[in-house]
């Protein structure tokens, strides 16, 4: 299958939902893509939904209530089917209409918001699923293209000043404040954009994970445009 992700050693390509959930991460592969070229007018859905907050959760009954054209109806059925597939799998998918996420600007040397390259962490074996139907799409980079920010000397020194406590408690301080989840990409690295309509499964840092967790970030939104994102 020829697609923009075929040349990446980090990404595995699948053609069905069952392949997406049944394929194991291995070696460098910590991202799986159900690559899809879908028909449907997702913009029509976005323009009809009501924005209540910067991130508004959209429920199936909200979609069903919309009066849509044939193309809009196709888009709605795609979303409803994706939600059902993930729910049947045992996941808890959420469909979000996003104006913007909250920014973390407390410190000028490190940020812990989703616009920063980061990995997800869980105490149990799980994965992150996401699909952008409309708007700007997320990015990822390989683990060899980034460095944990807490290992960068000048950042680590500032974090130690911020901690201002016993040295044996420093690593716990980093985890408790999620500093250890964030990464700085190397100079001249071009992130891989995840594109629209593809359903992704990303490796999460958890006790049973056999590969490195996937480093990714939320995109800066396009001005005047909302994102429609499925995530769980």
C-alpha positions as CSV (number, residue, x, y, z in Angstrom):
1,X,0.0,0.0,0.0
2,X,1.5,3.3,-1.1
3,X,1.0,6.2,1.3
4,X,3.0,9.0,3.0
5,X,3.8,6.8,6.0
6,X,5.2,3.7,4.2
7,X,8.8,4.9,4.5
8,X,8.8,5.3,8.2
9,X,10.4,2.6,10.4
10,X,8.2,3.8,13.2
11,X,4.8,3.3,11.7
12,X,3.0,0.1,10.9
13,X,0.2,0.3,8.3
14,X,-3.0,-1.8,8.6
15,X,-6.2,-2.0,6.5
16,X,-8.8,-3.0,9.0
17,X,-9.8,-2.2,12.5
18,X,-9.2,-5.8,13.6
19,X,-5.6,-5.5,12.3
20,X,-5.2,-2.2,14.2
21,X,-6.1,-3.7,17.5
22,X,-4.5,-7.2,17.0
23,X,-1.1,-6.1,15.5
24,X,1.7,-6.0,18.1
25,X,4.1,-3.1,18.5
26,X,7.6,-4.4,17.9
27,X,11.1,-3.1,17.4
28,X,10.9,0.6,16.3
29,X,7.2,0.4,15.5
30,X,5.3,2.2,18.2
31,X,2.5,3.7,16.0
32,X,0.0,1.9,13.9
33,X,-2.2,3.5,11.2
34,X,-5.4,2.3,9.8
35,X,-4.9,4.2,6.6
36,X,-8.2,5.3,5.1
37,X,-9.4,7.5,2.2
38,X,-12.9,8.3,3.3
39,X,-15.7,10.1,1.5
40,X,-17.9,12.5,3.5
41,X,-18.2,16.1,4.4
42,X,-16.8,16.5,7.9
43,X,-16.8,20.3,7.6
44,X,-20.6,20.2,7.4
45,X,-20.7,18.5,10.7
46,X,-18.3,20.9,12.3
47,X,-20.2,24.0,11.1
48,X,-23.5,22.6,12.6
49,X,-22.1,21.6,16.0
50,X,-22.4,24.1,19.0
51,X,-19.2,25.2,20.6
52,X,-19.7,25.4,24.3
53,X,-16.1,25.5,25.6
54,X,-12.6,25.5,24.1
55,X,-12.9,21.7,24.1
56,X,-16.5,20.6,23.6
57,X,-17.4,16.9,23.9
58,X,-19.7,15.7,21.1
59,X,-22.0,12.8,21.9
60,X,-23.6,10.4,19.4
61,X,-27.0,11.9,20.1
62,X,-25.6,15.3,19.1
63,X,-24.5,13.9,15.7
64,X,-27.8,12.0,15.2
65,X,-29.8,15.3,15.7
66,X,-28.0,17.1,12.9
67,X,-29.8,17.7,9.6
68,X,-27.1,16.8,7.0
69,X,-26.7,16.4,3.3
70,X,-25.8,13.1,1.7
71,X,-22.1,13.8,2.1
72,X,-22.5,15.0,5.7
73,X,-24.5,11.9,6.5
74,X,-21.7,9.7,5.2
75,X,-19.3,11.5,7.5
76,X,-21.6,11.1,10.4
77,X,-21.9,7.3,9.9
78,X,-18.1,7.0,9.7
79,X,-17.7,8.8,13.0
80,X,-20.5,6.8,14.7
81,X,-19.0,3.6,13.4
82,X,-15.5,4.4,14.7
83,X,-17.0,5.3,18.1
84,X,-18.8,1.9,18.2
85,X,-15.8,-0.1,17.1
86,X,-13.7,1.4,19.9
87,X,-16.5,1.0,22.5
88,X,-17.0,-2.7,21.5
89,X,-13.2,-3.2,21.9
90,X,-13.5,-1.9,25.4
91,X,-12.1,1.6,25.0
92,X,-13.8,4.8,26.1
93,X,-13.7,7.0,23.0
94,X,-14.4,10.7,23.1
95,X,-15.3,13.0,20.2
96,X,-14.1,16.5,20.8
97,X,-14.7,19.8,18.9
98,X,-11.6,21.8,19.7
99,X,-11.1,25.5,19.5
100,X,-7.9,25.2,21.5
101,X,-6.4,23.4,24.5
102,X,-5.3,25.1,27.7
103,X,-1.7,26.3,27.5
104,X,0.9,25.7,30.2
105,X,3.0,28.9,30.4
106,X,3.9,28.7,34.1
107,X,7.6,28.3,33.2
108,X,9.6,29.7,30.3
109,X,11.9,26.7,30.1
110,X,9.5,23.8,30.0
111,X,5.8,23.2,29.1
112,X,3.6,20.3,30.0
113,X,0.6,21.0,27.7
114,X,-0.3,18.8,24.8
115,X,1.2,21.2,22.2
116,X,4.6,20.0,23.6
117,X,6.0,16.8,22.2
118,X,5.2,14.2,24.8
119,X,4.4,10.6,25.5
120,X,1.3,9.2,27.3
121,X,1.7,7.2,30.5
122,X,-0.7,4.8,32.2
123,X,-0.5,2.5,35.2
124,X,-2.3,-0.3,33.2
125,X,-1.7,-1.8,29.8
126,X,-3.5,0.4,27.3
127,X,-2.9,2.4,24.0
128,X,-3.9,5.8,22.7
129,X,-6.3,5.9,19.8
130,X,-6.9,9.0,17.8
131,X,-8.4,10.2,14.5
132,X,-8.6,13.8,13.2
133,X,-11.6,14.2,11.0
134,X,-11.4,18.0,10.4
135,X,-8.8,20.7,11.1
136,X,-5.1,20.5,11.9
137,X,-3.8,17.0,12.6
138,X,-1.4,15.8,15.3
139,X,2.4,15.2,14.7
140,X,4.8,12.5,15.8
141,X,8.5,11.9,15.8
142,X,10.6,8.8,16.3
143,X,12.3,8.3,19.6
144,X,15.7,8.7,18.0
145,X,14.8,12.2,16.9
146,X,14.1,13.7,20.3
147,X,15.5,13.9,23.8
148,X,13.7,13.9,27.1
149,X,13.7,17.5,28.3
150,X,14.6,16.5,31.9
151,X,18.0,15.2,30.5
152,X,18.9,18.5,28.9
153,X,21.4,20.0,31.4
154,X,20.1,23.6,31.5
155,X,16.5,22.4,31.9
156,X,17.5,19.8,34.5
157,X,19.4,22.5,36.5
158,X,16.3,24.8,36.5
159,X,14.1,21.9,37.5
160,X,16.4,21.2,40.5
161,X,16.1,24.8,41.5
162,X,12.4,24.5,41.3
163,X,12.3,21.3,43.3
164,X,14.4,22.7,46.1
165,X,14.1,19.5,48.1
166,X,16.0,16.3,49.0
167,X,17.9,14.9,46.0
168,X,16.5,11.5,46.5
169,X,13.0,12.9,45.9
170,X,13.9,14.7,42.7
171,X,12.9,11.9,40.3
172,X,9.5,11.5,41.9
173,X,9.1,15.3,41.7
174,X,9.7,15.0,37.9
175,X,7.1,12.3,37.5
176,X,4.5,13.8,39.8
177,X,4.6,17.0,37.7
178,X,4.7,15.2,34.3
179,X,8.0,16.8,33.4
180,X,9.5,13.5,32.4
181,X,6.9,12.9,29.7
182,X,8.0,15.9,27.5
183,X,10.6,15.9,24.8
184,X,12.7,18.3,22.8
185,X,13.0,17.3,19.1
186,X,16.5,17.6,17.5
187,X,17.4,20.4,15.2
188,X,16.2,20.1,11.6
189,X,13.8,17.2,12.4
190,X,10.6,17.3,10.4
191,X,7.7,15.8,12.3
192,X,5.4,13.3,10.6
193,X,1.8,14.8,10.4
194,X,-0.8,12.1,11.1
195,X,-3.2,13.5,8.5
196,X,-7.0,13.4,8.3
197,X,-9.4,10.4,8.7
198,X,-6.8,7.8,9.5
199,X,-7.3,6.0,12.8
200,X,-4.1,5.7,14.8
201,X,-3.0,3.5,17.7
202,X,0.0,4.9,19.6
203,X,2.1,3.1,22.2
204,X,1.8,4.3,25.8
205,X,4.3,4.1,28.6
206,X,3.0,1.4,30.9
207,X,4.6,-1.5,33.0
208,X,4.0,-4.1,30.3
209,X,5.0,-2.1,27.3
210,X,7.7,-3.7,25.2
211,X,8.5,-0.8,22.9
212,X,9.3,2.9,23.5
213,X,6.2,5.1,23.9
214,X,5.2,7.2,20.9
215,X,6.3,10.8,21.0
216,X,3.5,13.1,19.6
217,X,1.9,16.5,20.0
218,X,-1.3,18.3,19.3
219,X,-1.0,20.8,16.5
220,X,-1.6,24.5,16.7
221,X,-5.1,25.1,15.4
222,X,-5.6,26.8,12.1
223,X,-7.0,30.3,12.6
224,X,-10.8,30.4,12.6
225,X,-11.0,26.6,12.2
226,X,-12.1,24.0,14.7
227,X,-10.6,20.5,15.0
228,X,-12.9,17.4,15.2
229,X,-10.9,14.8,17.0
230,X,-11.7,11.3,18.2
231,X,-9.4,10.2,21.1
232,X,-9.2,7.6,23.8
